Amino acid sequence: LQQLRGEWFNAFSSTVAFCNISEAKKEEVEVFEHKLVRLMSMLYGAALGQVAELEDTSFEFLDFADFDKESLEFLTRCHDRCEIVLMWIQRLIYEAHEDQVIKVAPPILSRVYNQLGNGIVILNNARKINDFPIPYPLAQMITVMLILHWGLTAVVIATSVKQSFWAGFISFAVIFSFWSIHYIGEELEQPFGDDQNDLPIREMQEDLNASLRDMLHEKARFPPHFWYDRTKHSKLECVDAQFEDIVDGVVDLTDLSADHAALDVDLGLGLGLDLDL
């Protein structure tokens, strides 16, 4: 499921990166991004709902109340919600590309479709755990053999070890080990439930929603400014610090922007240039 999340999140982040940065398309891009981010949250939630075996099947979604009601009603009645939402996303991306909301070469955009498709394949592989449990005869045979092992071990150890303490301890240790492995296997057979050792399904959905929200932040959509100094940066010096320490040591970009603007003005006046700041 984490691999599934990576495929779909990478597809989303790539699509957002491909959006047109023209001012004329700014409003259309914003509508597209907010529609896409809600559909991606819906897609991952639908995928988790297919594999999870929870008493409470509610998940955290980004608000989708403003989608048309007929489509949402169809989604609740359809055979496979994940496939429908995936189709909506693929069609949305195609229409955005046709309207120049997404501005990128088709071969590069095709990677987004590949990642969306890889995600649905990974989901179907995860569904095998639920849809195809261990065969019932095999499970019964394992249980019967463990019971026979339980009785025979005590007899064999009792006839082989003279001291009663060591006979009891060895019998207990061997039988306990085999039954522990058996129950661990049962836990691993179904990791998508409510048990304490199961996967944190709801937290995984909340984690994706938090990442999706961050991706629409203005600072996430564009790379940070970098004021290049050949003398300083050509050395490629390394810094051993935490991110918080690095941020505290960075000069305010507003002040740097003002200094560079003032420098540009001085250069422009000195060279007789007309600079539009």
N, C-alpha and C positions, 0 to 999 in steps of 0.2 A: 504493500500500500504506500510505503514511502517512495518507492520507485515510481509508482503511479502519480503521486503528488508532484514529483520532480518533473515528469514528462509534461503534465498539464500546466504546471506553473511556468515552466520554461516556454511553452507555447504562448501563454498569456503575456509574459514579459516581452517576448520577441514581437508579438503583435502590437503592444503598446509602443515599443521602440520604433516600429515601422510607421507609426502614425504621421500624417502630414503636419509639418510645423508652420505652415503658412497661416497668416492671420486671417485670411479669407475663409479658411476651413476650421478655425479654432472652435466654434460652437458645435459644428458637426462632429469633430474629433471628441469633444467632451461628452456629447450624447452617446457616441459609439463606445467610448471607454467605460462609462457608467453602466451601459447595457451589458457590455461584455463581462465586466467584473462580477455582476450579479449572476449571469449565466454560468460563469466558471464556479462560483460558490455553490450554485444549484447543482452543477454537474458532479462535483466532488461529493456533495452531500448525498446525491442519488446513488453514487457508486458505493459509498460507505453503507448506505441503507440496504444495498443488495447483499452484502456479505455479513453484516452485523446480525447477531441474534440477541437483541436487547429487549427487555420488558418495555422500556420507554424508547420508542423509535424516533423521538423528536431530536432534531439537530439545529445548530445555530447557522442561519443563513443571512447573507446580506439582504436587506429589505427588497423584496420583489413584488410589492403590492401594486405597483403602477404598471405592471404588465397587463395585457388585455385578459379579461376574465375567461373568455372562451378557450384561449390557449392553455391557461392554467388548469381549467376543468378537464381539457383533453389530456393533459399531462397526468392527472390523477387517475384517469381511466385506462391509459395505454398499457400495453404489455410490458414494455421495458422503458422506464423513465429516463434512464441514463442514455440510451440510444437516441431518444427524442431530443434531449437537451444538447447532446453532441451534434445532432443534425442542425439544430437552431444556431449553434455557434459557428459551424462550418458555413452555413448560408449567410450569417451576419458578416463574417470575414470576407466572403466573396462579394457581397453587395458593397461593403466598405471599400474594397479594392476597385470595384467598378466606378464608384463615386469619387475616387481619388482621396478618400479619407485615409486610406493606407497607401503610402507612396513607396513602393519597393518593387524590384524586378520579380516577375512570377516565379522563376526558379528558386529564389530565396524564400519567397512566401510559402512555397510548397513544403518547406521544412516544418512550418507550423502545422500543416495538415498531417505530416508524418508523425509529429509528436503527439498530436491528438489521437491518431490511429494507434500508435504504440501504447498509449494509455489504456484504450479500451481492450487491447489484447492482454495487457497485464492484469486488468480487472477480471477478465474471463479466466485467466489462470488462477487468480485468487478465489474465484467462485467455485473452482473444483474442490476446494477444501470442504465447502458446505454441501455441494451437490453430489459429491461422490465420497461418502464416508467409507471407513474400513469395512470390508464385507462382514456381514453378520456371522456366518459360519467360522470365519477366522477369529473374530473376537471371542466367540464362545469356546473355540478350541484353546485359545490362549488362557482363558479363565480356568478351564478344566485342568490344563496342564499345570498351572500354578497351584491349584488345590492339591493335585497329586504330588507335586514337588514339596508342598508344605508338609504333607504326611510322611513321605518317604525320607525327607531330609532328617527329620527327627529320629526316625528309626535307624538310619545309616549312621548318623553321628553317635547315637547312643551305643551302638555296637562297636564303634571304632575308637571312641574316646573313653578312657576309664574314669576320669574325674567328672562328676556331675556338673560342677560349675562350668567347666570349659565346654562340656557337651551342650548345655543349655545356651551358653553365650554364642557359640559358633552357629547353632541352629537358628537362634534369633537373628543374628547378623546376616546370614545367608538369605533366609526367608524374607526378612525386612527389606533387603536390598532389591530382590527380584520384584516384590510387590511395589516398591517405590518407583522402580523403572516403569512398571506397568501403568501406574497412575500418572506419572509424568507424561507418558505417551498419550494418555487420554486428554490431558490438558493441552498438549501441543496439537492434538487432532482438531480442536475447535478453539482457536485463539480470539474469536470475534464476539465473545459474550460479555456478561457482566461480572465474571469472577475476578478476584483480586489480581490474579496473574495474567489476565487477558490484556489484549492491546487497548490502549486508551483511545477508543474510536471517537468519542465526542471531542476530546482534546485535540485530536488530529484535525478535525473540521475547524475548530476554533483557531488553531495555529495557521491553517491556510487562509482563513478570513483575515487574520491580522496581517499576513504577508500581502494579500491582495489590496488591503487598504493602504499599506505603505507604498505599494507600487504606483498608486495614483497621486501620491504627494508630488508637488512640483519639484522638490529637491531630488526625488528618485527618478523622475522622467528625463532629466538632463544631467550630464556629467558635471562635476564641480569645476569652477574656474581654476586655472593654473597659471601663475605668473612665473614665466620661465626666466631664469638667470643662468646664462651659459657658464659663468665662472663657478657658481655654486652647485648647479645641478649636474654638470658634466662629471663630477667626482662620484656620483651615485653612492653617496654615503648611506649606511644602514642605521636604523634607529631601533633600539631595544626598549620598547615601552608599551603600555596598554593604550587602547584607542582613546580613553578619556584623557590620558596624559598628552597624547598627540594633539587632540583638539584644544586643550588648554594652552598649548604652546604655539598655536597658529594665530597669526595676526588677523584682526577683523578684516574680512574681504571688503567691507564698505569703505574702510580707510584706504585700503590698497587701491580700490577702484578710483577713489577721489585723487590719490596721488598720481596714478597713471593718467587720469583725465587731465590733471594739471600739467603733467609732462607733455602730453599730446598737444595741449594748447600752446605751451612754450615752443615746442618744435614747429608747430604750424605757423606761429607768428614769425619765428626766426627764418623759416623758409618761404614765407609769403603764401602759405596755403590756406584755403578756406575749409576748415574742418567742421562738420556737422556733428555736434555732441548731443 
